Amino acid sequence: MNTDAVILAGGYSSRANAFKMELNLEGKPILRYVIDAFLPICNQIIVVGGFQIERLYPLVQNCGKKVRVVYNEDYPKGMFSSVKKGISEVTGSQFFLTPGDYPFITTDICKLLLEHSGQIVKPRYGMKGGHPILLPYDCMEEILAEKEDSNLKLYMDKKQVKQVEIEDESILLDIDTPFDYEKAKLLKSLRKD
């Protein structure tokens, strides 16, 4: 199956006190960890920008032709507008969807999710869901038809979702605050991936 990836990178990063996608972990920006996880297994990787989109271009310049940045002019309306913009660019038969601030996504985790292709698949650690989510192409039109005041959680709550247990708590770690960033730096330094 042809697989795309949509990475959401259009938010304000207001709680992080920094532009999150640029934050450095072990010599690499957070966004690059997410892109690098998808590169070996995806046909195209769509990075959805909005606020300060110009700061995304240097982060993807050496990623090759598979990766492109698209602009969500509706980014002030929130993350769901970026979800819609990103998936409207999908051409594969399925696609991964994740915010760009999950630096512990790996190709191996993505491959585990791909074993359940054809349905909505979400990684889980314990009782908590993580990222990325894998969705079949036929979800695209349904999500695009959702009302503006909806969100991905409301959509997913109406669907059957296959939960795949991942024995790695880091799938839950996104970078929302300076504390999260410090925690991620410590974890990356211990893992040295």
Phi and psi in degrees as GROMACS dihedral restraints (atoms count N, CA, C in turn):
[ dihedral_restraints ]
;  ai    aj    ak    al  type     phi  dphi    fc
    3     4     5     6     1   -77.3    20    10
    4     5     6     7     1   128.2    20    10
    6     7     8     9     1  -121.7    20    10
    7     8     9    10     1   130.6    20    10
    9    10    11    12     1  -107.8    20    10
   10    11    12    13     1   171.7    20    10
   12    13    14    15     1  -135.8    20    10
   13    14    15    16     1   139.4    20    10
   15    16    17    18     1  -117.5    20    10
   16    17    18    19     1   121.9    20    10
   18    19    20    21     1  -113.9    20    10
   19    20    21    22     1   122.6    20    10
   21    22    23    24     1   -88.2    20    10
   22    23    24    25     1   118.2    20    10
   24    25    26    27     1  -140.4    20    10
   25    26    27    28     1    34.4    20    10
   27    28    29    30     1  -108.7    20    10
   28    29    30    31     1     4.6    20    10
   30    31    32    33     1   -80.4    20    10
   31    32    33    34     1   178.1    20    10
   33    34    35    36     1   -83.5    20    10
   34    35    36    37     1   -16.7    20    10
   36    37    38    39     1    55.8    20    10
   37    38    39    40     1    31.5    20    10
   39    40    41    42     1   -64.8    20    10
   40    41    42    43     1   -37.9    20    10
   42    43    44    45     1   -76.5    20    10
   43    44    45    46     1   -17.8    20    10
   45    46    47    48     1   -84.1    20    10
   46    47    48    49     1   -13.7    20    10
   48    49    50    51     1    57.6    20    10
   49    50    51    52     1    28.3    20    10
   51    52    53    54     1  -167.3    20    10
   52    53    54    55     1   165.2    20    10
   54    55    56    57     1   -80.9    20    10
   55    56    57    58     1   103.8    20    10
   57    58    59    60     1   -54.7    20    10
   58    59    60    61     1   -40.1    20    10
   60    61    62    63     1   -62.4    20    10
   61    62    63    64     1   -23.7    20    10
   63    64    65    66     1   -87.8    20    10
   64    65    66    67     1   -16.2    20    10
   66    67    68    69     1   -55.7    20    10
   67    68    69    70     1   136.7    20    10
   69    70    71    72     1   -95.0    20    10
   70    71    72    73     1   131.3    20    10
   72    73    74    75     1  -125.8    20    10
   73    74    75    76     1   115.3    20    10
   75    76    77    78     1    51.8    20    10
   76    77    78    79     1    41.5    20    10
   78    79    80    81     1    85.4    20    10
   79    80    81    82     1     9.6    20    10
   81    82    83    84     1  -139.2    20    10
   82    83    84    85     1   138.1    20    10
   84    85    86    87     1   -65.0    20    10
   85    86    87    88     1   148.4    20    10
   87    88    89    90     1   -51.9    20    10
   88    89    90    91     1   -44.9    20    10
   90    91    92    93     1   -57.8    20    10
   91    92    93    94     1   -36.6    20    10
   93    94    95    96     1   -66.0    20    10
   94    95    96    97     1   -32.2    20    10
   96    97    98    99     1   -60.8    20    10
   97    98    99   100     1   -41.8    20    10
   99   100   101   102     1   -68.3    20    10
  100   101   102   103     1   -46.9    20    10
  102   103   104   105     1   -59.4    20    10
  103   104   105   106     1   -46.6    20    10
  105   106   107   108     1   -62.9    20    10
  106   107   108   109     1   -29.2    20    10
  108   109   110   111     1   -66.4    20    10
  109   110   111   112     1   -34.1    20    10
  111   112   113   114     1   -88.1    20    10
  112   113   114   115     1   -25.7    20    10
  114   115   116   117     1   -51.5    20    10
  115   116   117   118     1   -45.5    20    10
  117   118   119   120     1   -70.8    20    10
  118   119   120   121     1   -15.5    20    10
  120   121   122   123     1  -124.0    20    10
  121   122   123   124     1    -3.6    20    10
  123   124   125   126     1  -115.3    20    10
  124   125   126   127     1   145.9    20    10
  126   127   128   129     1   -75.5    20    10
  127   128   129   130     1   -40.3    20    10
  129   130   131   132     1  -144.7    20    10
  130   131   132   133     1   150.2    20    10
  132   133   134   135     1  -125.0    20    10
  133   134   135   136     1   117.9    20    10
  135   136   137   138     1  -104.5    20    10
  136   137   138   139     1   115.0    20    10
  138   139   140   141     1   -99.7    20    10
  139   140   141   142     1   117.4    20    10
  141   142   143   144     1   -94.5    20    10
  142   143   144   145     1   115.7    20    10
  144   145   146   147     1  -105.7    20    10
  145   146   147   148     1   166.8    20    10
  147   148   149   150     1  -158.0    20    10
  148   149   150   151     1   -92.6    20    10
  150   151   152   153     1   -62.6    20    10
  151   152   153   154     1   126.3    20    10
  153   154   155   156     1    51.5    20    10
  154   155   156   157     1    45.6    20    10
  156   157   158   159     1   -56.8    20    10
  157   158   159   160     1   -30.3    20    10
  159   160   161   162     1   -59.6    20    10
  160   161   162   163     1   -22.2    20    10
  162   163   164   165     1   -78.5    20    10
  163   164   165   166     1   -13.7    20    10
  165   166   167   168     1   -79.4    20    10
  166   167   168   169     1   -33.3    20    10
  168   169   170   171     1   -58.0    20    10
  169   170   171   172     1   -44.1    20    10
  171   172   173   174     1   -65.0    20    10
  172   173   174   175     1   -26.0    20    10
  174   175   176   177     1   -74.5    20    10
  175   176   177   178     1   -21.4    20    10
  177   178   179   180     1  -111.4    20    10
  178   179   180   181     1    -0.4    20    10
  180   181   182   183     1   -62.0    20    10
  181   182   183   184     1   -26.6    20    10
  183   184   185   186     1  -105.1    20    10
  184   185   186   187     1    20.9    20    10
  186   187   188   189     1   -92.0    20    10
  187   188   189   190     1   -10.2    20    10
  189   190   191   192     1    93.6    20    10
  190   191   192   193     1  -179.7    20    10
  192   193   194   195     1   -73.7    20    10
  193   194   195   196     1   -16.5    20    10
  195   196   197   198     1   -66.3    20    10
  196   197   198   199     1   -24.4    20    10
  198   199   200   201     1  -105.0    20    10
  199   200   201   202     1   130.6    20    10
  201   202   203   204     1  -142.3    20    10
  202   203   204   205     1   151.1    20    10
  204   205   206   207     1  -101.4    20    10
  205   206   207   208     1   132.4    20    10
  207   208   209   210     1  -119.6    20    10
  208   209   210   211     1   150.3    20    10
  210   211   212   213     1  -100.2    20    10
  211   212   213   214     1   125.8    20    10
  213   214   215   216     1   -98.1    20    10
  214   215   216   217     1   102.2    20    10
  216   217   218   219     1   -68.6    20    10
  217   218   219   220     1   -15.1    20    10
  219   220   221   222     1   -95.5    20    10
  220   221   222   223     1    16.0    20    10
  222   223   224   225     1   -54.8    20    10
  223   224   225   226     1   -29.3    20    10
  225   226   227   228     1   -62.9    20    10
  226   227   228   229     1   -17.1    20    10
  228   229   230   231     1   -79.1    20    10
  229   230   231   232     1    -8.2    20    10
  231   232   233   234     1   114.2    20    10
  232   233   234   235     1   177.4    20    10
  234   235   236   237     1   -62.4    20    10
  235   236   237   238     1   -33.7    20    10
  237   238   239   240     1   -64.4    20    10
  238   239   240   241     1   -29.4    20    10
  240   241   242   243     1   -66.3    20    10
  241   242   243   244     1   -34.0    20    10
  243   244   245   246     1   -72.5    20    10
  244   245   246   247     1   -35.9    20    10
  246   247   248   249     1   -56.4    20    10
  247   248   249   250     1   -50.4    20    10
  249   250   251   252     1   -62.6    20    10
  250   251   252   253     1   -43.7    20    10
  252   253   254   255     1   -61.1    20    10
  253   254   255   256     1   -46.0    20    10
  255   256   257   258     1   -64.0    20    10
  256   257   258   259     1   -47.2    20    10
  258   259   260   261     1   -72.7    20    10
  259   260   261   262     1   -20.9    20    10
  261   262   263   264     1   -66.7    20    10
  262   263   264   265     1   -14.7    20    10
  264   265   266   267     1   -96.6    20    10
  265   266   267   268     1    -3.8    20    10
  267   268   269   270     1   -71.5    20    10
  268   269   270   271     1   135.9    20    10
  270   271   272   273     1  -121.6    20    10
  271   272   273   274     1   -11.4    20    10
  273   274   275   276     1   -75.2    20    10
  274   275   276   277     1   171.6    20    10
  276   277   278   279     1   -80.9    20    10
  277   278   279   280     1    -9.7    20    10
  279   280   281   282     1  -157.4    20    10
  280   281   282   283     1   165.3    20    10
  282   283   284   285     1  -152.4    20    10
  283   284   285   286     1   145.6    20    10
  285   286   287   288     1   -85.6    20    10
  286   287   288   289     1   149.2    20    10
  288   289   290   291     1  -138.0    20    10
  289   290   291   292     1   127.7    20    10
  291   292   293   294     1  -157.3    20    10
  292   293   294   295     1   149.1    20    10
  294   295   296   297     1   -64.9    20    10
  295   296   297   298     1   155.6    20    10
  297   298   299   300     1   -81.9    20    10
  298   299   300   301     1     4.2    20    10
  300   301   302   303     1  -108.6    20    10
  301   302   303   304     1    32.4    20    10
  303   304   305   306     1  -112.6    20    10
  304   305   306   307     1    79.3    20    10
  306   307   308   309     1   -74.0    20    10
  307   308   309   310     1    -0.6    20    10
  309   310   311   312     1  -104.6    20    10
  310   311   312   313     1    10.2    20    10
  312   313   314   315     1   -66.4    20    10
  313   314   315   316     1   136.5    20    10
  315   316   317   318     1  -128.1    20    10
  316   317   318   319     1   162.0    20    10
  318   319   320   321     1   -60.5    20    10
  319   320   321   322     1   -38.6    20    10
  321   322   323   324     1   -62.5    20    10
  322   323   324   325     1   -41.3    20    10
  324   325   326   327     1   -62.2    20    10
  325   326   327   328     1   -44.3    20    10
  327   328   329   330     1   -61.0    20    10
  328   329   330   331     1   -39.6    20    10
  330   331   332   333     1   -64.3    20    10
  331   332   333   334     1   -36.8    20    10
  333   334   335   336     1   -62.0    20    10
  334   335   336   337     1   -40.3    20    10
  336   337   338   339     1   -67.8    20    10
  337   338   339   340     1   -37.0    20    10
  339   340   341   342     1   -65.0    20    10
  340   341   342   343     1   -19.5    20    10
  342   343   344   345     1   -65.3    20    10
  343   344   345   346     1   -13.8    20    10
  345   346   347   348     1  -115.4    20    10
  346   347   348   349     1    31.2    20    10
  348   349   350   351     1   -53.1    20    10
  349   350   351   352     1   151.3    20    10
  351   352   353   354     1    98.4    20    10
  352   353   354   355     1    -2.9    20    10
  354   355   356   357     1  -141.8    20    10
  355   356   357   358     1   172.1    20    10
  357   358   359   360     1   -77.9    20    10
  358   359   360   361     1   126.5    20    10
  360   361   362   363     1  -127.7    20    10
  361   362   363   364     1   133.7    20    10
  363   364   365   366     1  -133.1    20    10
  364   365   366   367     1   133.3    20    10
  366   367   368   369     1   -74.9    20    10
  367   368   369   370     1   150.3    20    10
  369   370   371   372     1  -140.9    20    10
  370   371   372   373     1   142.4    20    10
  372   373   374   375     1  -122.6    20    10
  373   374   375   376     1   119.3    20    10
  375   376   377   378     1    63.5    20    10
  376   377   378   379     1  -126.6    20    10
  378   379   380   381     1  -103.9    20    10
  379   380   381   382     1    10.0    20    10
  381   382   383   384     1  -110.0    20    10
  382   383   384   385     1   137.3    20    10
  384   385   386   387     1   -83.9    20    10
  385   386   387   388     1   147.9    20    10
  387   388   389   390     1  -125.6    20    10
  388   389   390   391     1  -155.0    20    10
  390   391   392   393     1  -135.2    20    10
  391   392   393   394     1   155.5    20    10
  393   394   395   396     1   -86.7    20    10
  394   395   396   397     1   163.9    20    10
  396   397   398   399     1   -99.5    20    10
  397   398   399   400     1   140.6    20    10
  399   400   401   402     1  -109.0    20    10
  400   401   402   403     1   126.3    20    10
  402   403   404   405     1  -126.5    20    10
  403   404   405   406     1   142.6    20    10
  405   406   407   408     1   -74.9    20    10
  406   407   408   409     1   157.3    20    10
  408   409   410   411     1   -55.9    20    10
  409   410   411   412     1   -34.7    20    10
  411   412   413   414     1   -68.3    20    10
  412   413   414   415     1   -10.1    20    10
  414   415   416   417     1   -75.6    20    10
  415   416   417   418     1   -20.7    20    10
  417   418   419   420     1   -59.3    20    10
  418   419   420   421     1   -51.5    20    10
  420   421   422   423     1   -62.9    20    10
  421   422   423   424     1   -36.5    20    10
  423   424   425   426     1   -64.3    20    10
  424   425   426   427     1   -43.5    20    10
  426   427   428   429     1   -66.7    20    10
  427   428   429   430     1   -42.4    20    10
  429   430   431   432     1   -63.4    20    10
  430   431   432   433     1   -27.1    20    10
  432   433   434   435     1   -84.1    20    10
  433   434   435   436     1    -9.7    20    10
  435   436   437   438     1   -63.4    20    10
  436   437   438   439     1   149.1    20    10
  438   439   440   441     1   -65.8    20    10
  439   440   441   442     1   157.2    20    10
  441   442   443   444     1   -61.3    20    10
  442   443   444   445     1   -30.7    20    10
  444   445   446   447     1   -87.3    20    10
  445   446   447   448     1     7.0    20    10
  447   448   449   450     1   -81.8    20    10
  448   449   450   451     1  -176.5    20    10
  450   451   452   453     1  -156.4    20    10
  451   452   453   454     1   173.3    20    10
  453   454   455   456     1   -64.1    20    10
  454   455   456   457     1   -36.0    20    10
  456   457   458   459     1   -63.0    20    10
  457   458   459   460     1   -44.3    20    10
  459   460   461   462     1   -60.4    20    10
  460   461   462   463     1   -41.2    20    10
  462   463   464   465     1   -63.7    20    10
  463   464   465   466     1   -48.5    20    10
  465   466   467   468     1   -64.0    20    10
  466   467   468   469     1   -33.4    20    10
  468   469   470   471     1   -62.5    20    10
  469   470   471   472     1   -22.6    20    10
  471   472   473   474     1   -88.5    20    10
  472   473   474   475     1    -6.2    20    10
  474   475   476   477     1  -113.5    20    10
  475   476   477   478     1   160.7    20    10
  477   478   479   480     1   -82.8    20    10
  478   479   480   481     1   127.3    20    10
  480   481   482   483     1  -122.8    20    10
  481   482   483   484     1   127.6    20    10
  483   484   485   486     1   -82.1    20    10
  484   485   486   487     1   119.6    20    10
  486   487   488   489     1   -94.5    20    10
  487   488   489   490     1   126.2    20    10
  489   490   491   492     1  -111.1    20    10
  490   491   492   493     1   118.5    20    10
  492   493   494   495     1   -72.2    20    10
  493   494   495   496     1   126.2    20    10
  495   496   497   498     1  -115.4    20    10
  496   497   498   499     1   127.6    20    10
  498   499   500   501     1   -85.3    20    10
  499   500   501   502     1    54.4    20    10
  501   502   503   504     1  -155.0    20    10
  502   503   504   505     1   107.0    20    10
  504   505   506   507     1   -62.1    20    10
  505   506   507   508     1   -21.1    20    10
  507   508   509   510     1   -66.2    20    10
  508   509   510   511     1   -14.6    20    10
  510   511   512   513     1   -64.5    20    10
  511   512   513   514     1   -14.5    20    10
  513   514   515   516     1   -91.4    20    10
  514   515   516   517     1   -10.1    20    10
  516   517   518   519     1   -88.9    20    10
  517   518   519   520     1   109.1    20    10
  519   520   521   522     1  -111.7    20    10
  520   521   522   523     1   164.4    20    10
  522   523   524   525     1  -105.2    20    10
  523   524   525   526     1    92.4    20    10
  525   526   527   528     1  -102.8    20    10
  526   527   528   529     1   -28.5    20    10
  528   529   530   531     1  -132.6    20    10
  529   530   531   532     1   165.4    20    10
  531   532   533   534     1   -57.4    20    10
  532   533   534   535     1   -34.0    20    10
  534   535   536   537     1   -62.3    20    10
  535   536   537   538     1   -44.1    20    10
  537   538   539   540     1   -59.1    20    10
  538   539   540   541     1   -41.3    20    10
  540   541   542   543     1   -63.5    20    10
  541   542   543   544     1   -43.8    20    10
  543   544   545   546     1   -63.8    20    10
  544   545   546   547     1   -39.5    20    10
  546   547   548   549     1   -62.9    20    10
  547   548   549   550     1   -43.6    20    10
  549   550   551   552     1   -64.9    20    10
  550   551   552   553     1   -40.3    20    10
  552   553   554   555     1   -61.4    20    10
  553   554   555   556     1   -43.7    20    10
  555   556   557   558     1   -62.7    20    10
  556   557   558   559     1   -45.5    20    10
  558   559   560   561     1   -64.4    20    10
  559   560   561   562     1   -43.6    20    10
  561   562   563   564     1   -62.7    20    10
  562   563   564   565     1   -39.9    20    10
  564   565   566   567     1   -67.3    20    10
  565   566   567   568     1   -32.2    20    10
  567   568   569   570     1   -73.9    20    10
  568   569   570   571     1   -33.7    20    10
  570   571   572   573     1   -86.2    20    10
  571   572   573   574     1   -34.1    20    10
  573   574   575   576     1    52.1    20    10
  574   575   576   577     1    48.4    20    10
